[in-house]
């Protein structure tokens, strides 16, 4: 069993761990149910939808690297709110980040809280952000929003943990290449996967 917080636990065999890249999972997750989606919202939506049709997991856990000018490099942040930072149809009278005719608010609130971790708002978009200046989100990635949305629509609990690999600034690309391999090690420690599969 994996204990998320004092009120929620899940059998590890029923958990699906999702990553954009194999390098974010590394050897730490080789013996667990994992899905490598590829980079970006389209890939993430396609791959997760396929897996859910085959077997509906009891929990979807999204793990990966992310940028932030708010949190420090090396921190792991629990994201419980999401926006599509590249969705902009304000010219037609919609709010920034709102998807027209979707029935969804610009800020999607769907995600479990994990004891001991700071909470963040994840801005998802199909570009590698290097000039973050928005107050609407404080974590930047390329898959989180769509994974949270699909989990919500399928009524599957969702946990999103992001390892801050860069500052979403001019040095973001260089920092990401240096830091990304450290994500799996950090998640292994937090999730206790090398110690009887118990969260600490």
C-alpha positions as a Markdown table, in Angstrom:
| # | Residue | x | y | z |
|---|---|---|---|---|
| 1 | Unk | 0.0 | 0.0 | 0.0 |
| 2 | Unk | 1.0 | 3.6 | -0.6 |
| 3 | Unk | -0.2 | 6.2 | 1.9 |
| 4 | Unk | -0.8 | 9.6 | 0.2 |
| 5 | Unk | -2.1 | 11.2 | 3.4 |
| 6 | Unk | -3.7 | 10.2 | 6.6 |
| 7 | Unk | -7.0 | 9.5 | 4.9 |
| 8 | Unk | -6.0 | 8.0 | 1.6 |
| 9 | Unk | -4.0 | 4.9 | 0.6 |
| 10 | Unk | -3.8 | 2.8 | -2.6 |
| 11 | Unk | -2.5 | -0.6 | -3.5 |
| 12 | Unk | 0.7 | 0.0 | -5.5 |
| 13 | Unk | -0.2 | -2.6 | -8.2 |
| 14 | Unk | -3.3 | -0.5 | -9.0 |
| 15 | Unk | -1.4 | 2.7 | -9.4 |
| 16 | Unk | -0.4 | 4.1 | -12.8 |
| 17 | Unk | 2.8 | 6.3 | -12.8 |
| 18 | Unk | 2.9 | 8.6 | -15.8 |
| 19 | Unk | 6.0 | 10.4 | -17.1 |
| 20 | Unk | 6.7 | 12.4 | -20.3 |
| 21 | Unk | 10.2 | 10.9 | -20.7 |
| 22 | Unk | 11.9 | 7.6 | -19.8 |
| 23 | Unk | 14.8 | 9.6 | -18.2 |
| 24 | Unk | 12.3 | 11.0 | -15.6 |
| 25 | Unk | 11.4 | 7.5 | -14.5 |
| 26 | Unk | 14.9 | 5.9 | -14.9 |
| 27 | Unk | 15.5 | 2.6 | -13.0 |
| 28 | Unk | 13.5 | 3.6 | -9.9 |
| 29 | Unk | 10.1 | 2.7 | -11.5 |
| 30 | Unk | 11.1 | -0.3 | -13.6 |
| 31 | Unk | 9.1 | -2.7 | -11.5 |
| 32 | Unk | 6.0 | -0.6 | -11.3 |
| 33 | Unk | 3.1 | 0.2 | -13.6 |
| 34 | Unk | 4.4 | 3.1 | -15.6 |
| 35 | Unk | 3.4 | 5.0 | -18.8 |
| 36 | Unk | 5.8 | 7.1 | -20.9 |
| 37 | Unk | 3.5 | 9.5 | -22.7 |
| 38 | Unk | 6.0 | 11.5 | -24.7 |
| 39 | Unk | 6.2 | 15.3 | -24.6 |
| 40 | Unk | 3.2 | 17.6 | -24.9 |
| 41 | Unk | -0.5 | 17.7 | -24.4 |
| 42 | Unk | -1.5 | 15.7 | -27.5 |
| 43 | Unk | 0.8 | 12.8 | -26.7 |
| 44 | Unk | -0.2 | 12.8 | -23.0 |
| 45 | Unk | -3.9 | 12.7 | -23.8 |
| 46 | Unk | -3.6 | 10.0 | -26.4 |
| 47 | Unk | -1.4 | 7.6 | -24.4 |
| 48 | Unk | -3.3 | 8.0 | -21.1 |
| 49 | Unk | -6.7 | 7.5 | -22.8 |
| 50 | Unk | -5.4 | 4.3 | -24.4 |
| 51 | Unk | -4.2 | 2.8 | -21.1 |
| 52 | Unk | -7.4 | 3.8 | -19.3 |
| 53 | Unk | -9.5 | 1.9 | -21.9 |
| 54 | Unk | -7.5 | -1.3 | -21.1 |
| 55 | Unk | -7.4 | -1.0 | -17.4 |
| 56 | Unk | -8.8 | 1.7 | -15.1 |
| 57 | Unk | -6.2 | 2.4 | -12.4 |
| 58 | Unk | -7.3 | 3.2 | -8.9 |
| 59 | Unk | -4.9 | 6.2 | -8.9 |
| 60 | Unk | -3.0 | 8.1 | -11.6 |
| 61 | Unk | 0.3 | 9.6 | -10.5 |
| 62 | Unk | 2.0 | 12.2 | -12.8 |
| 63 | Unk | 5.7 | 12.6 | -12.1 |
| 64 | Unk | 8.0 | 14.7 | -14.0 |
| 65 | Unk | 10.3 | 17.7 | -14.3 |
| 66 | Unk | 9.0 | 21.3 | -14.4 |
| 67 | Unk | 10.1 | 24.9 | -14.3 |
| 68 | Unk | 9.4 | 27.5 | -11.7 |
| 69 | Unk | 10.5 | 31.0 | -10.9 |
| 70 | Unk | 8.7 | 30.7 | -7.6 |
| 71 | Unk | 10.0 | 27.4 | -6.1 |
| 72 | Unk | 13.6 | 26.4 | -5.8 |
| 73 | Unk | 15.4 | 23.9 | -8.1 |
| 74 | Unk | 15.4 | 20.5 | -6.5 |
| 75 | Unk | 12.1 | 20.9 | -4.7 |
| 76 | Unk | 9.2 | 18.5 | -5.3 |
| 77 | Unk | 5.9 | 20.3 | -5.6 |
| 78 | Unk | 2.4 | 18.8 | -5.3 |
| 79 | Unk | 0.2 | 20.4 | -8.0 |
| 80 | Unk | -3.5 | 20.5 | -7.2 |
| 81 | Unk | -4.6 | 23.2 | -9.6 |
| 82 | Unk | -4.0 | 23.5 | -13.4 |
| 83 | Unk | -4.3 | 25.9 | -16.3 |
| 84 | Unk | -3.7 | 25.6 | -20.0 |
| 85 | Unk | -1.2 | 28.5 | -20.3 |
| 86 | Unk | -1.2 | 28.5 | -24.1 |
| 87 | Unk | -5.1 | 28.6 | -24.4 |
| 88 | Unk | -6.0 | 32.1 | -25.3 |
| 89 | Unk | -9.3 | 32.9 | -26.9 |
| 90 | Unk | -9.8 | 36.3 | -25.3 |
| 91 | Unk | -10.5 | 37.9 | -28.7 |
| 92 | Unk | -13.8 | 36.1 | -28.7 |
| 93 | Unk | -14.8 | 37.1 | -25.2 |
| 94 | Unk | -13.5 | 34.2 | -23.2 |
| 95 | Unk | -11.4 | 34.4 | -20.1 |
| 96 | Unk | -7.6 | 33.8 | -20.5 |
| 97 | Unk | -6.9 | 30.1 | -20.2 |
| 98 | Unk | -10.6 | 29.2 | -20.7 |
| 99 | Unk | -11.3 | 26.5 | -23.4 |
| 100 | Unk | -14.4 | 27.7 | -25.3 |
| 101 | Unk | -17.6 | 25.6 | -24.9 |
| 102 | Unk | -15.8 | 23.1 | -22.7 |
| 103 | Unk | -17.8 | 23.8 | -19.6 |
| 104 | Unk | -14.5 | 23.9 | -17.6 |
| 105 | Unk | -13.3 | 26.9 | -15.7 |
| 106 | Unk | -9.9 | 28.4 | -16.6 |
| 107 | Unk | -8.5 | 27.0 | -13.3 |
| 108 | Unk | -9.0 | 23.3 | -13.1 |
| 109 | Unk | -8.9 | 22.1 | -9.4 |
| 110 | Unk | -8.3 | 18.4 | -9.4 |
| 111 | Unk | -5.6 | 16.6 | -7.5 |
| 112 | Unk | -4.8 | 14.9 | -4.2 |
| 113 | Unk | -2.7 | 16.7 | -1.6 |
| 114 | Unk | 0.3 | 14.9 | -0.2 |
| 115 | Unk | 1.4 | 15.4 | 3.3 |
| 116 | Unk | 4.7 | 17.3 | 3.7 |
| 117 | Unk | 4.9 | 18.8 | 0.2 |
| 118 | Unk | 4.3 | 22.4 | -0.9 |
| 119 | Unk | 1.3 | 22.9 | -3.2 |
| 120 | Unk | 1.6 | 24.6 | -6.6 |
| 121 | Unk | -0.5 | 25.7 | -9.6 |
| 122 | Unk | 0.7 | 24.0 | -12.8 |
| 123 | Unk | 0.6 | 25.9 | -16.1 |
| 124 | Unk | 0.7 | 23.4 | -19.0 |
| 125 | Unk | 1.5 | 24.4 | -22.5 |
| 126 | Unk | 3.1 | 23.1 | -25.7 |
| 127 | Unk | 6.2 | 25.2 | -25.5 |
| 128 | Unk | 9.3 | 25.2 | -23.2 |
| 129 | Unk | 8.7 | 28.4 | -21.3 |
| 130 | Unk | 11.9 | 30.5 | -20.7 |
| 131 | Unk | 10.3 | 33.8 | -19.6 |
| 132 | Unk | 7.7 | 33.0 | -17.0 |
| 133 | Unk | 5.9 | 36.2 | -15.8 |
| 134 | Unk | 2.4 | 35.1 | -15.0 |
| 135 | Unk | 0.9 | 35.2 | -11.5 |
| 136 | Unk | -1.8 | 32.6 | -12.6 |
| 137 | Unk | 0.5 | 29.7 | -12.1 |
| 138 | Unk | 3.9 | 29.0 | -10.4 |
| 139 | Unk | 4.9 | 25.7 | -11.9 |
| 140 | Unk | 5.5 | 25.2 | -15.7 |
| 141 | Unk | 5.1 | 21.9 | -17.6 |
| 142 | Unk | 3.9 | 20.4 | -20.8 |
| 143 | Unk | 1.5 | 17.6 | -19.8 |
| 144 | Unk | -0.1 | 18.1 | -16.3 |
| 145 | Unk | -3.3 | 19.9 | -17.2 |
| 146 | Unk | -4.5 | 17.3 | -19.7 |
| 147 | Unk | -3.7 | 14.4 | -17.4 |
| 148 | Unk | -5.6 | 16.0 | -14.6 |
| 149 | Unk | -8.6 | 16.7 | -16.9 |
| 150 | Unk | -8.8 | 13.2 | -18.2 |
| 151 | Unk | -8.5 | 11.8 | -14.6 |
| 152 | Unk | -11.3 | 14.1 | -13.5 |
| 153 | Unk | -13.6 | 13.1 | -16.4 |
| 154 | Unk | -12.9 | 9.4 | -15.8 |
| 155 | Unk | -13.4 | 9.9 | -12.0 |
| 156 | Unk | -10.0 | 8.5 | -11.2 |
| 157 | Unk | -8.0 | 10.1 | -8.2 |
| 158 | Unk | -5.0 | 12.0 | -9.4 |
| 159 | Unk | -1.7 | 13.0 | -7.8 |
| 160 | Unk | 0.7 | 15.3 | -9.6 |
| 161 | Unk | 4.3 | 15.7 | -8.2 |
| 162 | Unk | 6.7 | 18.0 | -10.1 |
| 163 | Unk | 10.5 | 18.1 | -9.6 |
| 164 | Unk | 11.7 | 21.7 | -10.2 |
| 165 | Unk | 14.5 | 21.3 | -12.7 |
| 166 | Unk | 14.8 | 24.9 | -13.9 |
| 167 | Unk | 13.7 | 28.5 | -13.2 |
| 168 | Unk | 11.6 | 28.9 | -16.4 |
| 169 | Unk | 14.0 | 31.7 | -17.4 |
| 170 | Unk | 16.9 | 32.3 | -19.8 |
| 171 | Unk | 18.9 | 29.4 | -18.3 |
| 172 | Unk | 16.0 | 27.0 | -18.3 |
| 173 | Unk | 17.2 | 24.8 | -21.2 |
| 174 | Unk | 20.7 | 24.3 | -19.8 |
| 175 | Unk | 19.4 | 23.7 | -16.2 |
| 176 | Unk | 16.8 | 21.2 | -17.5 |
| 177 | Unk | 19.5 | 19.0 | -19.1 |
| 178 | Unk | 21.5 | 19.0 | -15.9 |
| 179 | Unk | 18.6 | 18.4 | -13.5 |
| 180 | Unk | 16.2 | 16.1 | -15.2 |
| 181 | Unk | 17.9 | 12.8 | -14.3 |
| 182 | Unk | 17.6 | 13.7 | -10.6 |
| 183 | Unk | 13.8 | 13.6 | -10.7 |
| 184 | Unk | 13.5 | 9.8 | -10.5 |
| 185 | Unk | 15.8 | 9.7 | -7.5 |
| 186 | Unk | 13.8 | 12.4 | -5.7 |
| 187 | Unk | 10.5 | 10.6 | -6.4 |
| 188 | Unk | 11.9 | 7.3 | -5.2 |
| 189 | Unk | 12.8 | 8.8 | -1.9 |
| 190 | Unk | 9.5 | 10.6 | -1.4 |
| 191 | Unk | 7.4 | 7.6 | -2.4 |
| 192 | Unk | 9.5 | 5.2 | -0.5 |
| 193 | Unk | 9.6 | 2.8 | -3.5 |
| 194 | Unk | 13.0 | 1.4 | -2.4 |
| 195 | Unk | 11.8 | 0.9 | 1.1 |
| 196 | Unk | 8.8 | -1.4 | 1.2 |
| 197 | Unk | 6.7 | 0.9 | -1.1 |
| 198 | Unk | 5.6 | 3.2 | 1.8 |
| 199 | Unk | 5.4 | 6.9 | 1.5 |
| 200 | Unk | 7.4 | 8.9 | 4.0 |
